[in-house]
Amino acid sequence: MTNSAIPLAGVIGHPIAHSKSPTLHGHWLSRYGINGHYIPMNVESSDLAHVLDNLPKMGFRGVNVTIPHKEAVLNIADVVSDRAALIGAANTLTFQTDGKLHADNTDGAGFIANLKQEAPDWTGKDGDALVLGAGGAARAIVAGLIQQGVPHVLIANRTRARADALKAHFGAKVTIVDWTQAPNHLSDVATLVNTTSLGMVGKEELKIKLDSLSAKTLVTDIVYTPLQTNLLKDAEQRGCKTVDGLGMLLHQAAPGFERWFGKRPEVDQALRQAVLS
């Protein structure tokens, strides 16, 4: 680094103790011999603007943003990337040298990069996609799928109003299906994505019958605790190619690391093992 100051970055959220981001960024810092630090910070919503105003004064170059601040930071940022504006949320903030706060969203790009790494034959033009969930992650993933040429995205969410909000945001490329009717559409899609927390350790199971699922359908789950969710196990038994959710976490982190620490990091098996251990 040309700057004599030790570069600092981190992740802000509430709660934050569960975050694996410090482990993965710490792995990269060690691997590339960078004298920097990545720090988890528990920040409540009432303190968000104050914290972001003061972090650059303390030597921070940027931060990742997680729940519940991803949408709120757009109202604080000076510059919002096109993809963050399209998604309606940001997960990567950079404190620019001109003093402006830049907000970006790398979740969708991380999701697509994970698919391309783990399922290199996958292409958006294979056919329609069914996305389970309509939260912030779903927004980023729907945007990523559309950009990859997926003809149509079906969205099923337990709360219909949230799904309708995504339809209003993305328009004609998106169709809403009732949560209970989602299994009836499995035979029509080339990609199935779970963006909900269902199936995660400590959460309810994702209950969806895969009877009509084609063996040609790619199935991916953004949950990574456990790494092999029951959805992925069931899909694998039906002959489907499956992709776990850990890679999305790893790939979404790479652009921020490069901006803050000046090195484009590799997402490889050594990183996966470091985060899993």
N, C-alpha and C positions, 0 to 999 in steps of 0.2 A: 504494500500500500504506500502511496506517495505521501499521504497525510500522516503526520507523526502521532496524531491522536489514535487511541485504540478504538476501532470501529465497534459500535454497539448496535444490536437489533434485539427484537423480542416478539412476544405474542401477548396480546391483551384480550381479556374476556372475563366473564363472571358466571360460573367458576372457571378456574384455569388449571388446577392441580392435575387434572386428567390428561392434559395435552402432551402429545408425543413430539411436538415440534422442537422443544429444546434438545431432545435426544438426537433427532435427525440433523438439525443444524450443527449441534455439537460434534457429530460424527464428521461432517464436512469440514468444519473448522480444524479439527485435528488432522484429518486426512490431507488437507492442502497446506498445513502449517501456517494457518492464518492466526495472528495474534488478535483475536476478537472474541466477543461474547454475545450469546443469545439468551435472553432472560424472560421467564414467564412472569406476567404481571396481572394480578387480580384487580380489575378496574370496574367499579360500579358505574351504571349509566349516568348518574348525577355528576360524576367526576370526569367523564370522557373528554369533554372539550378542554378542560383544564389540563389534564394529563397530556393530551396531544400537543397542546401549546408549549408545554415545558420539556418534553422529551428531547427535541433537537438541541435545546440549550444544555442538556446533560451529555451530549455527544452521540445520541441515537441517530442512525441513518434511516431507520424505518422500522415498521412492525407489521406482523401478521395480525389479523383481526378475526376473532371467532365470536360465537354466541355470547351476548345478545346484541353486539354492536355493528354487525355487518351492514345493516341498512342505515343506521344513524350516522355513520361516518361520511356518508355521501353528502349530508347537509353541512358537514364541517370542512370537507376538502375544498381546496382552491381549484384543483384540476381533477376531472373525472374521466377516465378512459372510456372509449366507446363501448367496450364490452361490459364494463362495470355499470354504465348507464343503461345498457340493454337489459342486463340481468336485474338491476335494481338493488345491487348490494356490492360491497367490496371486501376483499380479504387480505389485500396487500397494500400497505401504505408506505410511501417513500417521502422523506423530508428532503426536498430538493435544495441545491446550493443557492437558489434565488430566494429561498425562504418559503416557497409555496409547498403545500401539502398535496401530493399526488395520490389518487386512489385508483386501484385497479382490481380486477377480479380474475384470478388464475384458476379457479375451481373447474370451470368448464374445460379449459385447456389441459388441466391436469387429468381430468376424467378421460378425455380423448387420447392423450399421450399414453395413459395406462392401457387403454384398449389396444392401441397400435403396437405397444411393446409386448403385451401378453397374448394378443390375438392378431398377429400381423396380416392375416388374410381378411380381416373384417374391413368393410367399407360401408359408409352411410347409405350408399346406393343399393345395398343388398335388399332394402325394404323398410317398411314402417317399424316404429318402435313403440313399446308400451312402457311408460314410466309410472312407477308406483310412488305416490307422494307428491306434494305440491309446496314444499318449503323452500328455503333459500338454496339448498343444494340442487333441488329439482329445477329451479330457475336456471342455474348455471349449466346444468346438464342438458336441458331442453335447448338452450341457446347453442351449446356445442354440437348437439346432434343435428340441428337444422343447418348449421354452418358446414357440417360434413356431408350434407346432401341427403339426409334422411327425408324421404318424400313426405311423411306425415307422422306426427307424434300423438299417440293416445295417452291421456293422463287420467289416472284413477287415484282418488284421495278420499280418505274417510270423511273429511269435512268438505262438502261440495263447494262451499263459498270460496275456499282457498284455491281449488282447482279452477273455478270460474275466473278468478283473478288472473291466473296464468293464461287462460284463454284470451282474456281481454288484453293482456300484455303482448302476447305473441301472434294473435290473429289466426288467419285461415290455416296455417300449418298445424294447428293444434285442435284436437277434438277431445271433449271430456266424456268419459264413460263412468257409470256408477261403480263404486267400489266393489259391490257384490257381483257385478257383471264382468269384472276384469278377466276372470278365467275364460269367459266365452270368446275373448278376442286373442287368446294366445296363439291359435293356429294361423292368425293373419299377420303376425309380426316377425321380423328378422332379429330384433334385439329386445330383450327384456331387462329393465333396470329397476332395482329397488333403491329408492333414495330415502326411505323412511328409517326410523331407528328400530323398527320391528325386527326381531331376530338377534338383536344385540344382547350381550350379557347384561342381565338385570332388567331387560325389557320383555314385553309380550312377544310371543312367536309370530312370525308372519304366516298367516294361514291362507294359502292360496293353492287350489288344486291345479296340478300341472298336467292333467290327463290329456289335454289337447295340444300340448307343447310339442313342436316339431324338433327333431334331433338337430336340425340345421340352425336353430335359433341360438344366438349368443346370449348368455345369461350373466349378468354382473350385478354385484351388490356392493354398495358403498360402505356397508358395515365391515369393520375389520377386527372386531372383538366379539365373537371368534372369527378367525381368518376364514374358516370354511363354515358359512352359515348353513342352516338346514335347506334354505332355498338353493344354494349352490350344490349341496350334496344331492338333493332330489333331481336337479337338472342334469347333473353329471351322470346319474344312474340312467337317465333317459337318453344319454348319448350326446348331450349338448356340450359345446365348448363353454367353459366358465372362467370368469375373471374376478378375483377378490378385490376388496376395496382399499387395501393398503397402498397400492401403487398410485391411486389418485392423490392420497395424502402426500406421498413422496414427490410426485411430479408437480403438484401445485406449489410446492415450496421452492423449487429450483429458480424460477425467475426472480423472486425476492432476494434469495441468497446472492445471486449474481449482481443485482443492483446495489446491495448493501455492502458486500464484501469483495466485489470485483473479480469473481471467479465463477464461471459456469460449471456447476457441479454435475457429477454423473449420478444417475439413478440406476443402481445395479444391485446384484445379489448381496454384496457386502453391506450396503445401506439397509436393505430389507432385514438382514440378520441383526444388525445393530439396533434397529427400532424394535424388532420382535423380542429381543433379549432384554 
